[in-house]
Amino acid sequence: MERIRRILVAGCISYSLCLELALAQGICQPSGSGTALGFNISPSMVVNSDAVLDSKMSDIGGTGPTAGERVFSFRRTISSILKSAGFPDDPPAQERFVQTMLDTFAPANGFALNPSAGMLMPLDGRGGENTKLNAADLLDETSPIGLVPLALFNRFDLAPTDWSHCGEHRIVYGKQNPGFPSRFLLIFEAAVDNPGTGEAGCRPVAEFWAGLSEVATNNRALTERLSAFYYDGKATSYGNTVDLSGPVVDYRNYGGDGVRGQVRGNLFMQEPWQLREWLTQPIFDPATPLAFVTETVKDNPLAELYRDDFVSGPLAAQNFSAVLTTLQGEFVGEVTSKMRTSLMAEDTPKYRGLVEELTKYVLGTTPETEVSEPTILKNTIALGNDKKFNEFQSTSQNNVPPGDTDEPRFHAQTKMRTLLSAMLAQPTPHLQPQDVDAFLNRATAGTCAGCHQTAPGQNIRTQTGLPPVVFPSQHPTGFVHVGEDRTLSDALTFDFLPFRRYVLGRYLCPITGPAAASAAAPGVQTTFAARPFSSTDAQQFSEGIVSAFLSEARSSQRLSAPQGAAANQQQSVLAQATSQLDDGDRAILRRHIHDAIDAARTAEQQIPGAFVEVRRPH
């Protein structure tokens, strides 16, 4: 124990020290047949038990008005996001904040601008969500349509190779009393800042999740640890005393601080079924200073780009033909180069490393724990396309006429198929020539709609002498991987979660030193030197931009010096901007924030993953 204490005090600064610590803690258990992992899928990769998710605040010592609410209630999450920005979090403020999301389902004309593409892309009006849901009821877990927590997920596997953050840590909410069409799920996908530096800096986060297996049968202790992690940033585990830089549930971690995280929704209140994405960003409106801002859906290129008639199709009436021609030309080039490599990943260095080290770990022999090469394939299929190709909605209803669904194989026509056939004809060291549909099925699986609905059961590889590999199944209720009854899909149970445990085990129990970093795409910065403020500065990304703007406004005498320094210090800089700027300056500041975040996210999404070449976001 004294050796563990000294390592913890000194910091886990080398692989030998990290491994020694992991061995002493029981995380890594070497044997003659390989290294076994001393943590389980539940609760170290997923928590979906009623005992934890239905626990009340009073069960862990909470008192006051919220004592009777669930520990991970939707209201608590919304309140925490508002508080993290320094804005009021009373019930009316919570309702106004949630209403900003519902308002996005009533766009002005059915289109929205993707500024990276210079193109208007579809954004359907959805009266089902806009009129059948209301903020007050969604926040009220006693309401028939109130949102309740369905699962917590550890996505440490999404850490980037520059270790600027430690992956994503998610909370899934679902509407009560689901039916068809009456389902609504939200996923809060927080990407937490690295509390230290480099690869070792994220170790407290990894150890926190592994350490949950210590208390797997103690529901109160498990709930307390998770509550402290998500809402207080406490990562205490195995004697570790290094915590996060702030709570997991923080507006910054859902897209408000430049590069990290998002909120996604699975929408079923009307047909067609869709997935969408938002960021929590300051908009400085006195009534709703923080809002859910619509974002393009990551790794979801506009499906019509696969069509031969893209330039003369339905989108032509809304856009310049030159823009459409240029965008499709760039997309075709990306399909045959960057996307080809990321979708057919069997020859990439990190894929080979995952395969070659499988025999060095004892992961288990049950279907819920074992990992094989096909398992790795199902987890590493990814598009990794440039953000300018992404649309604002991912439609996954595959029983509608071709042209409405977003399946690439429905849209790809003669020219695209001919091009892909020529591209796929040559074998590679680890992959025989594949047919066009297998490639397009992989492209489908890399999208939100595909992973959730249209890719399951589709062939993604055929190799002579081996059984074909098909993409795994979604939840029996369709379109989700976590049901409203908290049960999990086959894809999660037998493929995704075992793989994520293997990845976490390789990090905590390394067989070798750190793997060589993959090269970033040409021209992509991997250290975010362009960010005006690093995440370790006293001023965070958005707050830094706002502080500079306020300072400039005061120096130009557009803004009076604050009255009463003490009173001003009690306000966050975001609150100061909301209360002190006029409408014109607030609009300018909104645009500054939006553009800075967009540029930072565009760069971040091109950085390779720490464990895989391309981080598939779903």
C-alpha positions, 0 to 999 in steps of 0.5 A: 500500500505504501508503494501505491501511495507513493506512486499516486503522490508522484503521479503515474508518469511512465508506463512502468509506474502505471502498470505497476499501479494497475497490478497492485490495484487488481485492475490487471491480473497477469496469468500464463495465458495472458492478462485478465481484466479486473473489472466487468462490463457492468458497471464499468462500461455501462450502468442500466440497473433500476437500482441505480437509475431509480435511486432518489436523492434522499437515498444518497443523503440528499435533502430539500425540494429535490430529495424525492427526485432521481439522482440522475433526473433530467431536471438535475442535468438541465439545472447543472448545465445552466449553473455551469454557465453562471445562469439562473437555474430555477424551474422557469429558466430550466423550461425556457432552456429546454424549450429552445430545443423544441423550437428547433423542430419548427424551422422557418422553411425546411432548410438550414445553412451548412456554412462549411458547405455554403449550401442549404440542407434539409431540416424538416419541420417536426410537428410531433415533437414541437406540439406534442412535447412541452418543456415542463412535462419533460422536466417532470419525471412524474409526468406521463411524458417526463424524461427518465434516465435509461443508462450511463455509458463510459465512452473512454474509447473516443479519446483523441490521439492528442489526449485533449479530452478523455472520451465521452461520458453519456447519460441516456434519457427516454420519454415514459409511456413510449409507443408508435409514434410516441417515443423521444430519447435524448443522449447527453454526450459529455466529453470531459477535459483531460485533468492532467497532461497527455496520455497519463493525464486521463488515467484518473477517468479510466480508473474511475470507471474500472473502479466501479466494479469494486462496488458493483453489488453496493447500489448506494456506493455505486450511485454515490460515486457516479453522482459525484463524477457526473455532477461534481467532477469527482473521480476518486477510485483506488485511492486516486485523489485527482479529480476532473477540472469540473463536473461532467455535466457542464455546458462546456462539455456538450459543445459550449467550449469549442471542441467537446461533446454534444447532445443527440436525439432519437425522434419518434413523435411522428414519421419518419424516424430521425436523429438530430444533434445539438450543442449547448451554447450561450446566445446571450438572450436575457430570457434564454441566455443558453440554448440548444443550437442545432448542429450538423450530425457528425459522420452523416454526409448528405445521402444525395451526394451519392446520386448521379443526378445530385446537381439537378435533383430536388436540392437544386432549387435551393442552391447554386449549381456551382456549389452543388457541383463543387461539393459533390466533386469534393465528396467523390474525392473523399470517398475514394481516398480518406473515407475508403481508408476509414471504412476499409480499416483492416490494414490500418496500424491501429486495427492491426494492433487491436487484432494482434494483441487480442491473444495477450488478454484474457477477456472471457469466453462468454458471448458477452465478454469475448472479442474477436477480429469481426468484433473489432471490425464492427466497432471500427467502421467509420466515415470520418468525413469532412464536416461540410458534407454532413446534413442536419438530420439522419433519417433511419426509416427504411420502409419508405420509398428510396430517396427519403431514407438516408441509406447510401446503397439506395442513392448510389447510382451507376457512376458512383457504383462504377467508381467504387467497383474499380476502387474495390477491385484490388486486394490488400494485405488483409482484405480480399476485393469486396463488392460495392454493396459491402462498401455501401453497407459499411458507409451506412453503418457509419451513420447514425441512421445506419447504426441505429436501424438500417445497417443491422443484418447487412453484409459488411465483409465477405472473405473466401473460406470465412463466414460473412460478417454482418452488422449487429442488431439494434434493440428489438423495439427498433431504432435504439440501442437502449430500450425504454425498459433499460434493456440493451441491444444485441449490438451493445451486449455482444459487440460494442461493450466487450470491445470497449472493455478491451480498449479500456483494458489495453489502456490500463494494462499495457502490454507494450509502451504507447503506440505510435500516433497516427498521422493527422490529415494534412493541414489538421492541427493536433494541438489546437494552437489556434484556440484562443484559450486552452482548457487549462487556462483560468478562462475557458474557450467560450468565456475567453472569447466573451471576456475579450469582447467585453474588454473591447466593448468597454475600451471603446466606450460602447459599454460602461464600466460595471457598477460595483466591482463586488457585484460584478464578480458574482456574475459569470462573464457569460451573465455579464455579457447577457445583462450589459451588452445591447442587442447589436453587440449580443448578436455580434458576440453570438456569431463570434462564439458560433464561428469559433466553435465551428472552426474548433470542432471541424479541426477536432473531428479530423484528429485520429482516435487514441485507440482507433484510426477514426472515432465513430461517434455513435 
